[in-house]
Amino acid sequence: MNMEQHSSSASKQNEADRFIILIVEDNFLNRRMVKKALEKNYIIKEAADAETADEMLRLGKVHLAIIDIHLGNDKNDGIWLGEQVKKKYDIPFIYLTAFGTSDISQRAISTYPSSYITKPFKEIDLALSIEIALLKYLAEKPVKKNWMLVKDGDYFVKLLTNSIDCFESTGNYLQVLSNGKLFKCRSTIKEILTLLPENSFIQTHRAFVVNKNKIEKFNSDSVMVGGLTIPVSLKYASSLLL
């Protein structure tokens, strides 16, 4: 059975699973414009200056920061904040600015931002820069995590690996079934097996990986997981007994 046929209807996304983005921009209208472009897919926090943003980063969870370089006269600028983010908080950040001179660009690049976008920007360019920054950042973290990044419609969410029933390969994408709901991630069976806890997930077929702890029953031909019948090929049958 195709997992797409088994998936329940999409429910409202839990905010606890959404990524949090901090927008640092001294211009109220510009800040709200960026917020409007992103608030459908992310939880948004706002700061009008570098010092406030630094304190928010210290006190609360943020997954990515979007920083305007010019944050008012006689104040710490966005590049100063970028340096703090790099030194103290270890999260990706993107510069969004109208200032594109060579000197400013070189100073900004020296802080190793995930991206540098000049105004006026296209929403798609900002959205793609954020997606790439988050994926690159997560890829560089230790691969054995207790959660993974998946897509729920237009949203990215963090899905606990122990809640996953199984994966089905559909080319360069995987369908991910968790508690009756279907998600998607851009990966392959080979790649996903390097990310998952080895003692919990097994491959049963060239196109399927299942959570051993979610297996309801099995025989030599198939396993039952989350109400689905998953095929077992001869090549992988022995892994069910380990």
Backbone bond lengths (Angstrom), bond angles and torsions (degrees), N, CA, C in turn:
res aa  C-N    CA-C-N  psi(-1)  N-CA   C-N-CA  omega(-1)  CA-C   N-CA-C  phi
1 M - - - 1.467 - - 1.525 110.13 -
2 N 1.317 117.02 134.71 1.457 121.20 175.64 1.521 109.38 -71.59
3 M 1.331 116.91 134.15 1.467 120.44 -176.08 1.512 112.08 -63.57
4 E 1.332 117.18 -25.62 1.463 119.91 -178.77 1.521 110.70 -64.11
5 Q 1.325 116.47 -31.02 1.454 121.10 179.28 1.522 111.21 -72.93
6 H 1.334 116.06 -23.12 1.454 120.78 -174.81 1.522 112.58 -93.50
7 S 1.316 117.42 -15.99 1.461 121.50 -174.10 1.519 111.49 -66.01
8 S 1.308 116.23 139.44 1.459 121.02 175.21 1.506 109.53 -77.28
9 S 1.325 116.97 167.17 1.465 120.55 179.37 1.503 109.71 -65.37
10 A 1.359 115.73 148.71 1.461 120.96 -176.48 1.510 110.26 -66.20
11 S 1.324 115.01 133.74 1.459 120.93 176.28 1.510 109.13 -103.73
12 K 1.338 115.49 167.55 1.455 120.04 -179.15 1.520 109.17 -62.88
13 Q 1.307 116.19 135.27 1.460 120.94 -175.03 1.516 111.14 -69.92
14 N 1.326 115.78 137.77 1.453 121.72 176.47 1.520 109.37 -72.86
15 E 1.326 116.18 124.67 1.459 119.40 -177.19 1.523 112.29 -61.36
16 A 1.335 117.11 -26.60 1.457 119.74 -179.11 1.522 111.53 -64.55
17 D 1.337 117.56 -19.54 1.460 121.59 -178.82 1.522 113.07 -93.56
18 R 1.332 117.71 -3.89 1.458 120.54 -177.09 1.520 110.91 -89.34
19 F 1.319 115.65 148.26 1.459 120.29 178.75 1.519 110.23 -75.29
20 I 1.326 114.40 145.58 1.461 121.63 -177.56 1.521 109.09 -104.70
21 I 1.327 115.81 125.61 1.458 122.01 179.58 1.519 109.70 -116.41
22 L 1.315 115.70 132.61 1.464 121.93 176.51 1.529 108.86 -100.79
23 I 1.335 116.90 121.92 1.464 122.60 175.78 1.523 108.33 -99.09
24 V 1.324 116.65 122.94 1.462 121.77 -179.35 1.530 107.34 -115.58
25 E 1.312 116.24 105.75 1.469 122.96 -173.73 1.523 108.36 -154.27
26 D 1.338 117.87 126.63 1.459 120.49 -176.75 1.524 112.72 -78.98
27 N 1.327 117.72 -20.76 1.458 121.06 179.52 1.528 109.34 -87.50
28 F 1.338 115.88 118.28 1.462 120.72 -174.83 1.532 112.03 -58.60
29 L 1.330 117.54 -45.98 1.462 120.66 -177.24 1.525 111.72 -65.66
30 N 1.334 116.68 -40.88 1.460 119.86 177.57 1.524 110.98 -64.61
31 R 1.336 115.57 -39.89 1.473 120.29 179.87 1.525 110.34 -62.81
32 R 1.325 116.47 -43.19 1.462 120.03 -179.83 1.524 111.99 -69.28
33 M 1.328 117.21 -32.05 1.455 120.70 177.26 1.532 110.83 -64.02
34 V 1.338 115.68 -43.63 1.467 119.57 178.11 1.526 110.00 -66.36
35 K 1.330 115.95 -41.95 1.467 119.74 179.43 1.525 111.01 -59.59
36 K 1.336 116.78 -44.72 1.460 120.71 -178.79 1.523 111.31 -61.53
37 A 1.330 116.44 -34.19 1.465 120.43 -178.90 1.527 112.13 -71.48
38 L 1.349 116.94 -21.60 1.463 119.92 -170.53 1.531 114.69 -116.58
39 E 1.328 118.01 -18.14 1.464 118.95 -167.25 1.527 113.91 -68.64
40 K 1.326 117.70 -15.99 1.462 118.91 176.52 1.519 111.39 -67.38
41 N 1.324 116.53 -33.83 1.464 120.76 -172.60 1.521 114.67 -108.45
42 Y 1.327 117.41 -12.97 1.463 120.34 -175.30 1.526 110.92 -138.84
43 I 1.321 115.87 158.20 1.464 121.29 169.04 1.519 106.73 -84.10
44 I 1.323 116.80 129.19 1.458 121.35 -173.52 1.531 111.13 -110.25
45 K 1.324 115.59 132.18 1.462 122.81 168.43 1.527 107.43 -113.96
46 E 1.333 116.65 154.22 1.462 120.40 -175.58 1.524 111.50 -131.60
47 A 1.329 115.07 145.46 1.465 122.15 173.07 1.518 107.96 -144.64
48 A 1.345 115.88 144.46 1.464 120.75 -177.69 1.519 112.88 -99.27
49 D 1.337 117.67 -8.32 1.463 120.08 179.94 1.520 110.11 -149.75
50 A 1.324 115.36 165.46 1.462 121.28 -174.22 1.524 112.06 -66.42
51 E 1.331 117.07 -38.65 1.471 119.89 -177.35 1.530 111.49 -65.72
52 T 1.335 116.15 -43.49 1.465 119.99 177.54 1.523 111.01 -63.50
53 A 1.317 115.35 -41.76 1.463 119.49 178.69 1.521 111.10 -63.04
54 D 1.321 117.25 -41.56 1.459 121.61 179.43 1.522 110.24 -60.26
55 E 1.329 116.44 -41.95 1.465 120.51 179.27 1.531 110.82 -68.08
56 M 1.315 117.57 -40.15 1.466 120.63 177.99 1.519 111.31 -63.67
57 L 1.309 116.58 -39.27 1.462 120.50 177.44 1.520 111.20 -65.32
58 R 1.310 116.10 -36.40 1.465 120.69 -179.55 1.527 111.36 -69.79
59 L 1.326 116.76 -37.10 1.463 121.14 -173.10 1.522 114.53 -91.37
60 G 1.315 116.87 -28.98 1.462 118.40 -172.39 1.503 113.77 -131.00
61 K 1.332 114.80 164.63 1.451 121.22 -178.40 1.517 110.90 -77.98
62 V 1.319 116.87 126.27 1.458 123.86 174.23 1.520 107.53 -135.98
63 H 1.321 117.14 136.61 1.463 120.80 -178.93 1.523 113.31 -96.53
64 L 1.338 117.18 -24.93 1.457 121.08 -179.32 1.524 108.43 -158.63
65 A 1.340 116.42 145.58 1.467 121.38 178.08 1.522 110.26 -119.33
66 I 1.326 115.21 138.99 1.464 122.46 172.06 1.518 106.68 -110.64
67 I 1.325 117.22 118.57 1.461 121.32 -168.11 1.528 110.89 -122.45
68 D 1.334 115.60 123.37 1.458 119.85 170.90 1.529 108.10 -77.02
69 I 1.313 117.82 136.74 1.463 120.13 -176.51 1.521 111.70 -69.91
70 H 1.331 117.96 -43.23 1.466 120.46 -178.31 1.522 109.37 -94.09
71 L 1.338 116.63 112.54 1.463 121.50 -176.57 1.525 111.84 -116.61
72 G 1.320 116.75 37.86 1.451 120.81 178.36 1.517 112.06 100.55
73 N 1.333 115.54 156.99 1.458 121.15 179.68 1.519 111.34 -74.59
74 D 1.331 115.96 149.30 1.466 122.70 176.07 1.529 112.91 58.06
75 K 1.331 116.06 31.64 1.468 120.50 177.47 1.523 108.33 -133.93
76 N 1.330 115.27 161.43 1.457 118.87 172.71 1.526 108.92 -60.73
77 D 1.310 116.25 134.02 1.460 118.88 -177.07 1.524 111.49 -90.86
78 G 1.339 114.38 -178.88 1.454 119.39 -177.08 1.510 113.86 -66.58
79 I 1.322 116.86 -28.57 1.465 119.44 178.91 1.529 110.03 -69.43
80 W 1.339 116.56 -37.37 1.472 119.66 173.05 1.521 109.83 -58.12
81 L 1.330 116.49 -44.01 1.461 120.07 179.89 1.526 110.54 -65.92
82 G 1.333 116.57 -39.55 1.457 119.24 177.08 1.515 112.15 -58.11
83 E 1.319 116.67 -38.62 1.466 121.23 177.47 1.526 110.84 -64.08
84 Q 1.349 116.66 -40.00 1.466 120.21 178.31 1.525 111.46 -65.73
85 V 1.323 115.47 -41.62 1.468 120.08 179.09 1.523 110.04 -60.13
86 K 1.329 115.45 -44.66 1.466 120.10 -178.35 1.526 111.33 -64.96
87 K 1.343 116.58 -41.25 1.464 120.84 -175.81 1.525 112.86 -76.61
88 K 1.333 116.98 -41.17 1.464 120.27 -166.70 1.529 115.86 -108.32
89 Y 1.321 118.00 -25.63 1.462 118.29 -167.79 1.531 114.75 -117.78
90 D 1.309 118.53 -17.11 1.457 122.26 174.21 1.534 112.62 50.92
91 I 1.332 115.87 51.94 1.462 120.57 172.89 1.531 107.94 -128.74
92 P 1.315 118.71 157.76 1.461 119.81 177.12 1.526 111.24 -71.64
93 F 1.330 116.63 149.78 1.463 120.49 175.91 1.514 109.63 -143.49
94 I 1.327 114.10 152.22 1.461 122.88 -177.02 1.517 108.65 -124.88
95 Y 1.327 116.79 132.46 1.460 120.45 172.92 1.525 109.12 -87.51
96 L 1.325 114.76 132.91 1.455 122.06 177.26 1.517 106.73 -127.89
97 T 1.330 118.08 109.84 1.453 119.35 -169.86 1.523 112.75 -152.41
98 A 1.328 114.79 156.59 1.470 120.98 174.77 1.514 111.29 -91.18
99 F 1.340 116.69 -6.70 1.465 121.14 -176.69 1.524 109.05 -94.86
100 G 1.335 115.31 113.31 1.454 118.77 -176.01 1.516 113.88 -122.87
101 T 1.343 118.26 25.35 1.458 119.81 179.68 1.519 110.34 -69.08
102 S 1.319 115.59 159.46 1.457 121.17 -176.52 1.529 112.03 -61.32
103 D 1.333 116.87 -43.75 1.469 120.16 -178.16 1.519 111.39 -62.99
104 I 1.338 116.03 -46.31 1.464 120.00 179.75 1.524 110.58 -65.02
105 S 1.327 116.20 -42.42 1.467 119.44 -179.86 1.518 111.84 -60.66
106 Q 1.336 116.83 -44.76 1.462 120.29 -179.54 1.524 111.46 -65.11
107 R 1.325 116.13 -39.38 1.469 119.55 178.10 1.524 110.23 -65.11
108 A 1.335 116.25 -40.60 1.461 120.13 178.90 1.523 111.23 -66.29
109 I 1.322 117.01 -44.86 1.469 121.55 -178.51 1.524 111.39 -61.24
110 S 1.336 116.53 -30.96 1.474 120.47 -178.74 1.520 112.73 -65.59
111 T 1.344 117.49 -14.45 1.471 120.69 177.82 1.529 111.79 -93.26
112 Y 1.333 117.54 1.51 1.471 124.18 177.06 1.533 113.53 58.64
113 P 1.331 117.27 58.49 1.473 119.04 174.27 1.517 110.35 -71.35
114 S 1.324 115.83 161.52 1.470 119.71 175.31 1.514 111.56 -73.56
115 S 1.338 116.44 -27.49 1.454 120.63 178.60 1.521 109.07 -162.63
116 Y 1.340 115.16 164.34 1.470 122.12 -178.90 1.525 106.07 -139.42
117 I 1.336 116.55 109.86 1.457 121.49 -174.05 1.524 109.23 -117.81
118 T 1.320 116.30 131.29 1.462 120.26 179.13 1.527 110.60 -96.43
119 K 1.343 114.89 147.75 1.462 121.17 176.53 1.530 109.21 -85.94
120 P 1.324 116.93 150.41 1.472 126.98 -5.48 1.526 110.56 -73.10
121 F 1.311 116.84 145.74 1.454 120.54 -176.20 1.522 110.26 -111.52
122 K 1.319 115.62 159.32 1.459 121.80 172.47 1.527 107.85 -93.63
123 E 1.319 116.01 139.07 1.470 119.93 -178.38 1.524 111.21 -57.57
124 I 1.320 117.55 -38.31 1.459 120.50 -178.74 1.522 111.09 -64.89
125 D 1.348 116.90 -36.04 1.466 120.29 178.73 1.522 110.88 -66.12
126 L 1.321 116.11 -41.72 1.461 119.89 178.37 1.525 110.81 -66.63
127 A 1.332 116.36 -44.05 1.467 120.46 -179.26 1.526 111.19 -61.58
128 L 1.327 117.26 -43.29 1.457 120.47 179.58 1.521 111.66 -67.74
129 S 1.334 117.40 -37.60 1.463 120.54 178.01 1.518 111.10 -62.83
130 I 1.332 116.60 -40.00 1.465 121.06 178.36 1.521 110.36 -66.25
131 E 1.325 116.64 -45.77 1.461 120.64 -178.71 1.524 111.06 -61.55
132 I 1.317 116.68 -45.56 1.463 120.73 179.74 1.522 110.81 -64.82
133 A 1.333 117.07 -41.30 1.471 120.66 -179.78 1.521 111.34 -62.15
134 L 1.329 117.03 -43.87 1.466 120.42 -179.51 1.530 111.27 -68.03
135 L 1.322 116.61 -43.23 1.468 119.62 -179.55 1.524 111.24 -65.15
136 K 1.323 116.95 -41.65 1.465 120.85 179.44 1.528 110.42 -65.19
137 Y 1.308 116.09 -43.25 1.461 120.79 179.76 1.530 110.67 -61.57
138 L 1.327 116.78 -46.34 1.463 120.20 -179.12 1.525 111.70 -67.46
139 A 1.317 116.50 -33.61 1.468 120.27 179.22 1.520 111.64 -66.60
140 E 1.325 116.65 -27.67 1.463 120.64 -178.01 1.523 112.53 -85.90
141 K 1.323 117.29 -8.44 1.461 121.30 178.74 1.540 108.91 -81.45
142 P 1.326 117.97 167.08 1.466 120.05 177.08 1.527 110.94 -54.03
143 V 1.327 115.43 137.24 1.458 118.77 -171.85 1.521 113.72 -75.78
144 K 1.310 118.66 -24.10 1.456 120.04 -179.48 1.520 109.14 -88.70
145 K 1.336 116.45 88.36 1.450 122.54 -178.21 1.518 109.23 -109.42
146 N 1.336 116.73 163.40 1.462 119.31 175.14 1.521 111.34 -93.78
147 W 1.336 117.07 9.65 1.455 121.54 174.28 1.519 109.12 -149.80
148 M 1.327 115.04 165.55 1.453 119.87 178.28 1.528 109.02 -141.41
149 L 1.306 115.49 162.31 1.451 122.42 -179.06 1.519 109.33 -91.90
150 V 1.343 116.29 123.02 1.463 121.27 178.22 1.523 108.97 -133.26
151 K 1.315 116.44 168.90 1.454 121.35 178.90 1.523 110.36 -108.49
152 D 1.337 114.75 132.29 1.455 122.91 174.64 1.519 106.53 -117.34
153 G 1.335 117.09 90.13 1.456 120.49 -173.23 1.524 110.03 66.22
154 D 1.343 115.86 -120.33 1.462 120.68 179.71 1.525 112.64 -88.96
155 Y 1.324 117.37 -2.93 1.454 121.86 -175.64 1.530 111.83 -98.95
156 F 1.330 115.73 149.15 1.455 121.30 162.76 1.517 107.24 -95.84
157 V 1.328 117.09 135.92 1.460 121.10 177.39 1.523 109.46 -134.04
158 K 1.323 115.32 156.85 1.459 121.96 174.07 1.526 107.67 -95.72
159 L 1.321 115.90 120.66 1.456 121.28 -177.40 1.524 109.28 -111.53
160 L 1.326 116.60 123.58 1.461 120.94 178.23 1.525 109.39 -63.77
161 T 1.317 116.49 130.71 1.463 119.27 -176.37 1.523 112.28 -64.42
162 N 1.342 117.33 -31.76 1.466 118.08 -179.24 1.530 113.00 -72.90
163 S 1.347 117.35 -7.81 1.465 120.74 176.29 1.526 111.95 -92.79
164 I 1.334 116.95 -7.76 1.466 121.06 -175.47 1.527 110.45 -80.79
165 D 1.330 115.87 132.95 1.462 121.25 176.57 1.525 110.86 -84.44
166 C 1.338 116.44 -51.52 1.451 119.50 -176.55 1.525 110.86 -166.53
167 F 1.343 114.57 167.72 1.451 123.93 176.33 1.526 108.56 -121.74
168 E 1.332 115.16 143.72 1.457 120.40 172.27 1.521 108.57 -127.88
169 S 1.318 116.51 129.38 1.459 121.33 -179.79 1.523 110.90 -78.07
170 T 1.349 114.97 134.24 1.468 120.91 174.12 1.526 108.12 -132.80
171 G 1.312 116.59 61.94 1.462 121.65 -177.34 1.512 110.88 83.88
172 N 1.336 116.94 -120.61 1.469 121.21 179.34 1.517 112.69 -87.13
173 Y 1.324 116.95 3.40 1.460 121.65 178.67 1.522 109.95 -120.41
174 L 1.323 114.67 157.01 1.449 121.65 171.70 1.518 109.09 -118.18
175 Q 1.319 116.04 135.83 1.456 120.59 167.56 1.525 107.25 -88.42
176 V 1.312 116.08 133.50 1.459 122.16 -174.58 1.522 108.46 -119.51
177 L 1.321 116.70 118.34 1.460 121.44 179.05 1.519 109.59 -100.52
178 S 1.339 115.83 125.73 1.459 121.34 179.69 1.520 108.92 -139.79
179 N 1.337 115.94 114.06 1.462 121.40 177.68 1.527 112.43 50.80
180 G 1.328 115.63 44.05 1.454 120.88 175.29 1.510 115.02 82.94
181 K 1.323 119.29 0.53 1.461 122.18 -179.96 1.516 110.11 -114.00
182 L 1.328 116.09 143.14 1.455 121.59 -175.53 1.527 110.76 -103.39
183 F 1.333 115.78 131.78 1.455 123.34 175.74 1.530 107.88 -124.00
184 K 1.331 115.42 177.26 1.460 120.12 -179.74 1.525 108.92 -139.62
185 C 1.317 117.08 145.68 1.458 120.60 172.31 1.524 108.82 -143.14
186 R 1.323 115.41 148.21 1.465 120.32 -179.53 1.529 108.27 -86.90
187 S 1.309 115.92 99.26 1.459 121.41 -178.69 1.522 108.20 -166.42
188 T 1.320 115.37 178.44 1.456 121.88 175.38 1.524 108.81 -122.74
189 I 1.324 116.31 166.85 1.469 119.93 177.73 1.525 110.47 -57.70
190 K 1.311 116.84 -45.10 1.471 120.57 -179.10 1.522 111.37 -59.96
191 E 1.334 116.63 -44.66 1.461 120.32 -178.85 1.525 111.85 -67.80
192 I 1.342 117.01 -42.66 1.460 119.70 -174.72 1.526 111.27 -67.42
193 L 1.328 117.28 -30.47 1.462 119.65 179.18 1.526 111.82 -65.74
194 T 1.331 118.20 -24.69 1.469 120.32 176.95 1.518 111.77 -78.34
195 L 1.342 117.44 -15.67 1.459 121.43 -177.82 1.522 113.54 -96.77
196 L 1.316 115.79 -18.01 1.463 120.18 -172.67 1.526 112.10 -95.38
197 P 1.336 117.10 151.98 1.470 120.43 174.67 1.528 110.69 -59.00
198 E 1.315 116.58 124.20 1.465 120.93 -173.80 1.524 112.47 -63.35
199 N 1.335 117.54 -30.40 1.459 120.02 -175.91 1.525 112.87 -83.09
200 S 1.342 117.61 -1.83 1.463 119.79 -176.64 1.520 114.40 -115.46
201 F 1.335 118.43 -26.40 1.459 120.50 -174.26 1.528 111.19 -120.89
202 I 1.328 115.29 139.16 1.448 121.18 179.45 1.522 109.64 -133.78
203 Q 1.319 115.67 150.48 1.456 120.94 174.42 1.516 108.15 -89.62
204 T 1.338 116.39 130.31 1.461 120.61 179.93 1.525 112.40 -109.75
205 H 1.321 115.87 -12.46 1.459 121.34 -173.10 1.523 106.34 -162.96
206 R 1.310 117.95 161.66 1.470 119.22 -179.02 1.528 112.37 -59.13
207 A 1.351 117.22 -23.47 1.464 120.20 -176.45 1.527 113.55 -111.87
208 F 1.345 118.40 4.05 1.467 119.43 -174.39 1.528 112.49 -135.08
209 V 1.330 114.74 140.36 1.463 123.62 169.25 1.523 106.41 -128.21
210 V 1.333 116.49 135.28 1.467 119.51 -177.72 1.527 110.45 -124.37
211 N 1.319 114.22 154.88 1.464 121.94 174.20 1.529 107.56 -82.92
212 K 1.328 117.76 115.08 1.470 121.54 -177.79 1.522 112.00 -57.12
213 N 1.322 115.98 -33.52 1.463 120.34 -177.20 1.529 112.73 -74.68
214 K 1.346 115.63 -10.94 1.472 119.43 179.60 1.536 112.40 -104.00
215 I 1.332 117.00 0.39 1.470 119.24 -179.55 1.529 110.06 -69.01
216 E 1.322 115.16 125.27 1.467 120.60 -179.17 1.531 111.41 -88.41
217 K 1.322 116.47 -40.04 1.467 122.36 176.06 1.520 107.88 -165.59
218 F 1.328 115.48 162.20 1.465 118.31 -178.65 1.529 110.22 -155.93
219 N 1.315 114.22 161.17 1.454 121.70 169.14 1.524 107.37 -140.49
220 S 1.307 117.28 -165.56 1.468 119.68 -175.37 1.531 113.23 -72.13
221 D 1.318 117.00 -14.45 1.463 120.55 -175.70 1.527 114.35 -108.26
222 S 1.323 117.47 -23.52 1.459 118.93 -173.49 1.522 111.51 -160.20
223 V 1.335 114.96 164.16 1.471 121.77 173.20 1.524 107.43 -127.79
224 M 1.330 115.48 152.59 1.457 121.50 174.82 1.524 108.38 -104.71
225 V 1.320 116.37 121.75 1.464 122.48 -179.67 1.526 108.37 -138.90
226 G 1.316 116.36 123.26 1.459 120.09 178.44 1.512 113.40 56.95
227 G 1.328 117.03 32.03 1.458 121.32 -179.53 1.513 114.01 81.90
228 L 1.335 117.39 0.49 1.466 122.34 179.34 1.523 111.18 -100.57
229 T 1.307 115.99 146.97 1.458 120.98 171.41 1.522 107.67 -96.52
230 I 1.339 115.93 114.85 1.460 122.33 -177.24 1.522 108.68 -105.40
231 P 1.332 118.22 130.65 1.470 119.62 -178.53 1.527 112.36 -69.42
232 V 1.329 115.15 149.29 1.460 122.61 174.57 1.524 107.86 -121.49
233 S 1.311 116.00 121.85 1.463 119.04 177.98 1.523 109.32 -92.76
234 L 1.331 117.09 158.08 1.458 122.86 -176.63 1.531 111.39 -57.07
235 K 1.307 116.98 -36.13 1.465 122.27 -177.98 1.517 112.42 -59.49
236 Y 1.342 116.60 -33.21 1.478 120.51 -173.83 1.532 113.35 -111.33
237 A 1.321 117.86 2.90 1.466 121.17 -174.56 1.521 112.43 -59.65
238 S 1.323 117.75 -37.81 1.462 120.94 -176.36 1.533 112.30 -65.03
239 S 1.332 118.36 -24.86 1.461 120.60 -178.17 1.513 112.57 -66.74
240 L 1.343 117.29 -19.89 1.456 120.91 178.70 1.516 112.21 -68.87
241 L 1.318 117.17 -20.75 1.459 121.07 -176.66 1.511 112.39 -95.55
242 L 1.330 118.19 -4.16 1.469 121.35 -177.88 1.512 111.81 -85.10
